[in-house]
Amino acid sequence: MRVYQNYNQQSQEVSCQALYEYIIDKGYQKASLSNYILDSSWLYKVTAYEYNYKTYVIAEIKENEYSYKTSTYIFCGISNMNWNYFQFGDYNDSNSYGERFHKYIFNYKCDCE
């Protein structure tokens, strides 16, 4: 992902870890859904942050449905509409959180290493 600093055109590549730390430090936490709410075999926790009028989602995903070990991923450029459809569903969409995550969030994985 290219991050613009100080609103100028100078860019630099960032690691996913650096982006993750920056967003949780500087961003505003909009919402967080825990495994109790998600009731998913693979989603453990999903948290949305807003930074500079953009939504970032940090998801902890289980290694498998029986594992307590998770890996953390960051997703960039999520629209407010997509976040709301994931969090609350759509009047036409009664899918599970896992299905809605794939539909509204999954394709926005940040381009970082």
C-alpha positions, 0 to 999 in steps of 0.5 A: 500500500502506498501511504501519503505522509503530510498530504504531499505526493511523496510516497513510501511502501509500508509493511502490514505490521507498520500499517496495523500499528499506525492504524490502531494508534492513530485511527478511531475505533468505530466498532468491534465484533468479538467471536461471541457475536460473530459465531463463526468457525473462522472469524475470531474478531473483526474491528473497524477503524477510521483514519483520515476519513477512510475505514480500515478493518483488522480481522483476527482469523482462526487457523482452523475451526478448532484452533484458538490461534489466530492470524491478523489481517488488515483490509483497506478502503472499506466503504461505510456502506460495506462496513454497515452491510457486514456489521448489520446485514442488508434487508435482503441479506440474512447471511452469516457474518462469515458470508458477509465478510467474504462479500463485503470485506475480504476483497479489500485486503491491503496491498502490503507485505 
